[in-house]
Amino acid sequence: MFHLSIQPQSVWGVIGDSFKLYFNTFKRVFLIAFLFALLAEVPQMIVHYHYGEPLFRGSFFVILGIDIIVFWLVVCLLYYMYQLMTNSNHGIKDSIRTTLIKFPLYFIASIIMAIIVVIASLLLLIPGIFLHYLLGFFIFCILFENKGIISSFKRSAQLVWGNWWRTFFVLVFPMIFAIILFVLFDVVFDYPVFLLYRFHPLTLGHSIHAVSIIVATVMFPWLLAINLCMYHDLKLRWQTKHFLR
């Protein structure tokens, strides 16, 4: 059973906790992760099979609808993993119900967040990156602290402020890990999983879709786990800071 840390952890401590959470919850979240990975690959398959041709009529709305469902599945998986992390008695049904009820809140907040980051990035890249990590826990605050749209951004900034570099290093670690993994996969099997597929999908054939689904099913729960552990660590730091005052 996974036990939450009761004291703030180092960067490597948070990453270590994320692996513990991942291995302790993977069996229980596997089906949701697989469904997410399967649906997330559908738009890529549509583009793949219609590569170089006009997409079939209505495909934009089909892809948009799938993307919205995939987004909800991500949030549902996040909520369920949080329940498992906190050893709550709430199950998957409660996760589905809660994330559906709160869907309008975090969906609108996500659109606002995307607009903020895009505008900041257009002005200068660095402000966009800074705001992305500063405000990035807004969904966590909506789901787990019952915050509204504006207050969720304020709460995220409150948690990350003073811990921005720590947050950045922890959350960028999965990206570095994934890049190393993909490069090794390319060297060992001569099969470029990520970059070549995204730019030249036809060169890898249909098997790339199966590989992408497997990779996403296995790795995405860990990505959520590391975000959850970072969120928990930030809350501990905020509580400790205000307790000392």
C-alpha positions as CSV (number, residue, x, y, z in Angstrom):
1,M,0.0,0.0,0.0
2,F,1.2,3.5,-0.9
3,H,1.8,5.9,2.0
4,L,1.8,9.6,1.5
5,S,4.9,11.5,2.7
6,I,4.2,13.6,5.8
7,Q,7.1,15.9,5.2
8,P,8.2,17.9,2.1
9,Q,10.6,15.8,-0.1
10,S,13.6,16.6,-2.2
11,V,13.2,16.6,-6.0
12,W,14.4,13.0,-6.1
13,G,12.2,12.1,-3.2
14,V,9.1,13.3,-5.1
15,I,10.2,11.4,-8.2
16,G,10.8,8.3,-6.0
17,D,7.3,8.6,-4.5
18,S,5.8,8.8,-8.0
19,F,7.3,5.5,-8.9
20,K,5.9,4.0,-5.7
21,L,2.5,5.4,-6.4
22,Y,2.7,4.2,-10.0
23,F,3.6,0.6,-9.1
24,N,1.0,0.4,-6.3
25,T,-1.9,1.7,-8.5
26,F,-1.1,0.5,-12.0
27,K,-3.2,-2.7,-11.9
28,R,-6.2,-0.8,-10.8
29,V,-6.0,2.0,-13.3
30,F,-4.8,-0.1,-16.3
31,L,-8.2,-0.4,-18.0
32,I,-8.8,3.4,-17.8
33,A,-5.3,4.1,-19.1
34,F,-5.7,1.6,-21.9
35,L,-9.1,3.2,-22.9
36,F,-7.5,6.6,-22.8
37,A,-4.5,5.4,-25.0
38,L,-6.8,3.7,-27.4
39,L,-9.1,6.7,-27.9
40,A,-6.2,9.2,-28.0
41,E,-4.7,7.3,-30.9
42,V,-7.9,7.4,-33.0
43,P,-7.2,11.0,-34.4
44,Q,-3.7,9.9,-35.3
45,M,-5.1,6.8,-37.1
46,I,-7.6,9.1,-39.0
47,V,-4.7,11.3,-40.2
48,H,-2.6,8.2,-40.9
49,Y,-5.1,6.5,-43.2
50,H,-6.0,9.8,-44.9
51,Y,-2.4,11.0,-45.2
52,G,-2.1,13.3,-48.2
53,E,-5.8,13.3,-48.9
54,P,-8.6,15.6,-47.8
55,L,-10.1,14.2,-44.6
56,F,-13.6,12.8,-44.8
57,R,-16.4,15.2,-44.3
58,G,-17.1,15.8,-40.6
59,S,-13.8,14.4,-39.5
60,F,-13.0,17.6,-37.6
61,F,-16.0,17.2,-35.4
62,V,-15.3,13.5,-34.9
63,I,-11.7,14.3,-33.8
64,L,-12.9,17.2,-31.6
65,G,-15.4,14.9,-29.9
66,I,-12.9,12.2,-29.3
67,D,-10.4,14.8,-27.9
68,I,-13.0,16.0,-25.4
69,I,-13.7,12.4,-24.3
70,V,-10.0,11.8,-24.0
71,F,-9.5,14.9,-21.9
72,W,-12.3,13.8,-19.6
73,L,-10.7,10.4,-19.3
74,V,-7.4,12.0,-18.3
75,V,-9.1,13.9,-15.5
76,C,-11.1,10.9,-14.4
77,L,-7.9,8.8,-14.2
78,L,-6.2,11.7,-12.3
79,Y,-9.1,11.8,-9.8
80,Y,-9.2,8.0,-9.4
81,M,-5.4,7.9,-8.8
82,Y,-5.8,10.6,-6.2
83,Q,-8.4,8.5,-4.4
84,L,-6.0,5.6,-4.4
85,M,-3.1,7.8,-3.3
86,T,-5.1,9.1,-0.3
87,N,-6.5,5.6,0.5
88,S,-10.0,6.9,0.0
89,N,-12.9,4.5,0.0
90,H,-14.3,6.2,-3.1
91,G,-14.1,4.0,-6.2
92,I,-14.2,4.5,-10.0
93,K,-17.9,5.2,-10.0
94,D,-17.4,8.2,-7.7
95,S,-14.5,9.3,-9.9
96,I,-16.7,9.2,-13.0
97,R,-19.6,11.0,-11.3
98,T,-17.4,13.8,-9.8
99,T,-15.4,14.5,-12.9
100,L,-18.6,14.7,-15.0
101,I,-20.2,17.1,-12.5
102,K,-17.1,19.3,-12.5
103,F,-16.4,19.0,-16.2
104,P,-17.7,22.5,-17.2
105,L,-15.5,24.1,-14.6
106,Y,-12.2,22.5,-15.5
107,F,-13.0,22.5,-19.2
108,I,-13.5,26.3,-19.3
109,A,-10.5,26.7,-17.0
110,S,-8.4,24.7,-19.4
111,I,-9.4,26.9,-22.3
112,I,-8.5,30.0,-20.3
113,M,-5.2,28.4,-19.3
114,A,-4.4,27.6,-23.0
115,I,-5.2,31.2,-24.1
116,I,-3.0,32.6,-21.3
117,V,0.0,30.4,-22.1
118,V,-0.3,30.9,-25.9
119,I,-0.5,34.7,-25.5
120,A,2.4,34.7,-23.1
121,S,4.4,32.4,-25.4
122,L,3.7,34.7,-28.4
123,L,5.1,37.6,-26.5
124,L,8.1,35.7,-25.3
125,L,8.7,32.0,-24.9
126,I,9.9,32.2,-21.3
127,P,6.7,33.8,-19.8
128,G,4.7,31.1,-21.4
129,I,6.8,28.4,-19.8
130,F,6.7,30.2,-16.5
131,L,2.9,30.5,-16.4
132,H,2.4,27.0,-17.6
133,Y,4.1,25.6,-14.5
134,L,2.9,28.4,-12.2
135,L,-0.8,27.9,-13.0
136,G,-0.6,24.2,-14.0
137,F,-2.2,22.7,-10.9
138,F,-5.5,24.5,-11.5
139,I,-7.3,21.3,-12.3
140,F,-6.0,19.7,-9.1
141,C,-7.4,22.7,-7.1
142,I,-10.8,22.4,-8.8
143,L,-11.0,18.6,-8.2
144,F,-9.5,18.3,-4.8
145,E,-10.0,21.6,-3.1
146,N,-13.4,22.6,-4.7
147,K,-12.0,25.8,-6.1
148,G,-13.7,27.9,-8.8
149,I,-12.1,28.8,-12.1
150,I,-10.3,32.0,-11.0
151,S,-9.6,30.8,-7.5
152,S,-8.0,27.6,-8.9
153,F,-5.4,29.7,-10.8
154,K,-4.7,31.7,-7.7
155,R,-4.3,28.6,-5.6
156,S,-2.0,27.0,-8.1
157,A,0.2,30.1,-8.1
158,Q,0.1,30.2,-4.4
159,L,1.4,26.6,-4.2
160,V,4.1,26.9,-6.9
161,W,5.3,30.4,-6.0
162,G,8.7,30.1,-4.4
163,N,8.9,26.5,-5.6
164,W,8.9,27.1,-9.3
165,W,12.3,25.6,-10.1
166,R,11.6,22.6,-8.0
167,T,8.3,22.1,-9.8
168,F,9.9,22.5,-13.2
169,F,12.7,20.0,-12.5
170,V,10.2,17.4,-11.2
171,L,7.7,17.7,-14.0
172,V,10.3,18.0,-16.8
173,F,11.9,14.7,-15.7
174,P,9.3,12.4,-17.4
175,M,9.9,14.3,-20.7
176,I,13.7,13.6,-20.4
177,F,13.0,10.0,-19.4
178,A,10.7,9.5,-22.3
179,I,13.2,11.0,-24.8
180,I,15.9,8.7,-23.5
181,L,13.6,5.7,-23.7
182,F,12.6,6.5,-27.3
183,V,16.2,7.0,-28.4
184,L,17.2,3.6,-26.8
185,F,14.2,2.0,-28.5
186,D,15.3,3.5,-31.8
187,V,18.9,2.3,-31.3
188,V,18.0,-1.2,-30.2
189,F,15.1,-2.0,-32.5
190,D,15.7,0.6,-35.2
191,Y,12.1,1.7,-34.6
192,P,11.7,5.5,-34.0
193,V,8.5,5.5,-31.9
194,F,7.9,9.2,-31.6
195,L,9.5,11.7,-33.9
196,L,9.5,9.9,-37.2
197,Y,5.8,8.8,-36.7
198,R,4.7,12.4,-36.0
199,F,6.3,13.8,-39.1
200,H,6.2,10.8,-41.5
201,P,3.4,8.4,-40.3
202,L,3.4,6.3,-43.4
203,T,7.0,5.3,-43.1
204,L,6.4,3.1,-40.0
205,G,3.3,1.2,-41.2
206,H,0.3,0.3,-39.1
207,S,2.2,-1.2,-36.2
208,I,3.1,2.2,-34.9
209,H,-0.5,2.6,-33.6
210,A,-0.2,-0.5,-31.5
211,V,3.2,0.6,-30.2
212,S,1.8,4.1,-29.3
213,I,-1.1,2.6,-27.5
214,I,1.1,0.4,-25.4
215,V,3.6,3.2,-24.6
216,A,0.8,5.5,-23.6
217,T,-1.0,2.9,-21.5
218,V,2.2,2.1,-19.6
219,M,3.7,5.6,-19.2
220,F,0.8,7.9,-18.8
221,P,-0.3,6.7,-15.3
222,W,3.3,7.5,-14.2
223,L,3.0,11.0,-15.6
224,L,-0.1,11.6,-13.6
225,A,1.5,10.0,-10.5
226,I,4.5,12.4,-10.7
227,N,2.1,15.3,-10.9
228,L,0.1,14.1,-8.0
229,C,3.2,13.6,-5.8
230,M,4.4,17.1,-6.8
231,Y,1.0,18.6,-5.9
232,H,1.1,16.8,-2.5
233,D,4.6,18.1,-1.8
234,L,3.7,21.6,-2.7
235,K,0.7,21.5,-0.3
236,L,3.0,20.2,2.5
237,R,5.4,23.0,1.8
238,W,2.7,25.6,1.9
239,Q,1.2,24.2,5.1
240,T,4.7,24.0,6.8
241,K,5.4,27.6,5.7
242,H,2.2,29.0,7.1
243,F,2.4,26.8,10.3
244,L,5.8,28.3,11.0
245,R,4.3,31.8,10.7
